[in-house]
Amino acid sequence: MLRHPWLLLAILLVPAIEWWRARAARRTTFPFGDGAALADLPRGWAVRARPWLPVLHGLGLALLVVAAARPQRGVENSRIRTEGVDIVLVMDVSTSMRAEDFSTPLRRMNRLDAAREVVGAFIRARPRDRIGLVAFSAMPYVAAPLTLDHDWLVARVEGLQTGMLEDGTAIGSAVASAVNRLRDSEAKSKVIVLLTDGMNNAGSIAPDTAAEAARALGLKLYAVGAGTRGVAPYPTGFRDAAGRTVYQPIAVEIDEALLGRMAAATGGRYFRATDLDSLKDVYAAIDRMETTEIEIDHFTQFDERFAPWAAAGLALLAAELALRLTRLGVLPS
C-alpha cells in the first residue's frame, strides 16, 4: 500500500519532461546543411543505443515518484490481555472407579477411563488457564502443580491408575490439598473441580472443614458424583470358560448430600454424572460457568518500503548521466 497515493499523478509529468529535454537537446546539436549526406553512413552501437537514454531517465523519474508516494507493508499485530482462571482438578482413583457403568455401545469404559477422556478435553479447551491435578484415594497425591503446559498435564491425567495409592476415599484431605495448591494464587477466579464416586471414609480432614477453608480463601468448588444409580458392573478379575471377564454387581454409594453441601458452601455447584454423555455435559457446563476474560487489541504496524524504489530510480538516473558522458551523449542529430 502507499502512504501518499495521490503523488503517483506526478508520473503523468514524466513524458512532458522527456519531451522538453529532447527538444532542448535538438537545439544544441551540430547542424548539417544536408542530412541526406549522412543517411548512408553505417549505424554503430552508439547510434542504436542513444534512443534508450530518455527511457532510462524517464523510468528513473517514475521510480522516484513511486518512492515519494511511500510504499508500505502493513503487518497485523494483536495484543492479548487475559484474566485467567486457576483450576485444580481433584480426581478419585480408588478401586471403585473400576466399575464399568460408563461403557458405550462401542466400547467398555470404567469410570476412570471416562474421567480421563473428559478431563483431558476440558484441559485442552482452556489453553490460557493454569491447571493443576490432585489424585486421591485414601490419601491425596499432587500429580501436577498449576501449569500452562497442558500437553504435559494431559499426559499426567492419562497416567492415572486405580490402585496407585492406598485404597479408600479421602474427600476432605483431597480438597484440602487442592486448597493448599491455590492458597497463594493471584488469579481473579480460583476453582476446584472434584470428581468422586464414593463416600468419605479416610483422611485426617473432614470434608466440611476443607470446604470451609476453600470458602475462606475465596475458592469455588464444583463437585461431580460419577456413577450410575442403583448397581454397577464391577470386574472381579476372573474369566469364564469363554475367556470373558466376570462381573459382579456393586451398589453405587455417592454421598450427594455431602458433595452438595460442600459445593454450596463455596458458591459452587454439585453435579451427578451417570454415564459418559452426562459426564461430558457436566464438564462442559463447568467450562461455560468459569470463563476466562480475554481482551484483544488489534493494531497494524507499517514497514517502509520506499528505499528500494528510490535506490533503483537513482541508479537509473546515474546510469543515464554516465552514458551521456560517453559517445552516446556527443553524437550529432
Secondary structure in CASP SS format (residue, H / E / C, confidence):
PFRMAT SS
TARGET T0000
AUTHOR 0000-0000-0000
METHOD secondary structure of the structure
MODEL  1
M C 1.00
L E 1.00
R C 1.00
H C 1.00
P H 1.00
W H 1.00
L H 1.00
L H 1.00
L H 1.00
A H 1.00
I H 1.00
L H 1.00
L H 1.00
V H 1.00
P H 1.00
A H 1.00
I H 1.00
E H 1.00
W H 1.00
W H 1.00
R H 1.00
A H 1.00
R H 1.00
A H 1.00
A H 1.00
R H 1.00
R C 1.00
T C 1.00
T C 1.00
F C 1.00
P C 1.00
F C 1.00
G C 1.00
D C 1.00
G H 1.00
A H 1.00
A H 1.00
L H 1.00
A C 1.00
D C 1.00
L C 1.00
P C 1.00
R C 1.00
G C 1.00
W H 1.00
A H 1.00
V H 1.00
R H 1.00
A H 1.00
R C 1.00
P C 1.00
W H 1.00
L H 1.00
P H 1.00
V H 1.00
L H 1.00
H H 1.00
G H 1.00
L H 1.00
G H 1.00
L H 1.00
A H 1.00
L H 1.00
L H 1.00
V H 1.00
V H 1.00
A H 1.00
A H 1.00
A C 1.00
R C 1.00
P E 1.00
Q E 1.00
R E 1.00
G E 1.00
V E 1.00
E E 1.00
N E 1.00
S E 1.00
R E 1.00
I E 1.00
R E 1.00
T E 1.00
E E 1.00
G C 1.00
V E 1.00
D E 1.00
I E 1.00
V E 1.00
L E 1.00
V E 1.00
M E 1.00
D E 1.00
V C 1.00
S C 1.00
T H 1.00
S H 1.00
M H 1.00
R H 1.00
A C 1.00
E C 1.00
D C 1.00
F C 1.00
S C 1.00
T C 1.00
P C 1.00
L C 1.00
R C 1.00
R C 1.00
M C 1.00
N C 1.00
R H 1.00
L H 1.00
D H 1.00
A H 1.00
A H 1.00
R H 1.00
E H 1.00
V H 1.00
V H 1.00
G H 1.00
A H 1.00
F H 1.00
I H 1.00
R H 1.00
A C 1.00
R C 1.00
P C 1.00
R C 1.00
D C 1.00
R E 1.00
I E 1.00
G E 1.00
L E 1.00
V E 1.00
A E 1.00
F E 1.00
S C 1.00
A C 1.00
M C 1.00
P E 1.00
Y E 1.00
V E 1.00
A E 1.00
A E 1.00
P E 1.00
L E 1.00
T E 1.00
L C 1.00
D C 1.00
H H 1.00
D H 1.00
W H 1.00
L H 1.00
V H 1.00
A H 1.00
R H 1.00
V H 1.00
E H 1.00
G C 1.00
L C 1.00
Q C 1.00
T C 1.00
G C 1.00
M C 1.00
L C 1.00
E C 1.00
D C 1.00
G C 1.00
T C 1.00
A C 1.00
I H 1.00
G H 1.00
S H 1.00
A H 1.00
V H 1.00
A H 1.00
S H 1.00
A H 1.00
V H 1.00
N H 1.00
R H 1.00
L H 1.00
R C 1.00
D C 1.00
S C 1.00
E C 1.00
A C 1.00
K C 1.00
S E 1.00
K E 1.00
V E 1.00
I E 1.00
V E 1.00
L E 1.00
L E 1.00
T E 1.00
D C 1.00
G C 1.00
M C 1.00
N C 1.00
N C 1.00
A C 1.00
G C 1.00
S C 1.00
I C 1.00
A C 1.00
P H 1.00
D H 1.00
T H 1.00
A H 1.00
A H 1.00
E H 1.00
A H 1.00
A H 1.00
R H 1.00
A H 1.00
L C 1.00
G C 1.00
L C 1.00
K E 1.00
L E 1.00
Y E 1.00
A E 1.00
V E 1.00
G E 1.00
A E 1.00
G C 1.00
T C 1.00
R C 1.00
G C 1.00
V E 1.00
A E 1.00
P E 1.00
Y E 1.00
P E 1.00
T E 1.00
G E 1.00
F E 1.00
R E 1.00
D C 1.00
A C 1.00
A C 1.00
G C 1.00
R C 1.00
T E 1.00
V E 1.00
Y E 1.00
Q E 1.00
P E 1.00
I E 1.00
A E 1.00
V C 1.00
E C 1.00
I C 1.00
D C 1.00
E H 1.00
A H 1.00
L H 1.00
L H 1.00
G H 1.00
R H 1.00
M H 1.00
A H 1.00
A H 1.00
A H 1.00
T C 1.00
G C 1.00
G C 1.00
R E 1.00
Y E 1.00
F E 1.00
R E 1.00
A E 1.00
T C 1.00
D C 1.00
L H 1.00
D H 1.00
S H 1.00
L H 1.00
K H 1.00
D H 1.00
V H 1.00
Y H 1.00
A H 1.00
A H 1.00
I H 1.00
D H 1.00
R H 1.00
M H 1.00
E C 1.00
T C 1.00
T C 1.00
E E 1.00
I E 1.00
E E 1.00
I E 1.00
D E 1.00
H E 1.00
F E 1.00
T E 1.00
Q E 1.00
F E 1.00
D E 1.00
E E 1.00
R C 1.00
F H 1.00
A H 1.00
P H 1.00
W H 1.00
A H 1.00
A H 1.00
A H 1.00
G H 1.00
L H 1.00
A H 1.00
L H 1.00
L H 1.00
A H 1.00
A H 1.00
E H 1.00
L H 1.00
A H 1.00
L H 1.00
R H 1.00
L C 1.00
T C 1.00
R H 1.00
L H 1.00
G H 1.00
V C 1.00
L C 1.00
P C 1.00
S C 1.00
END
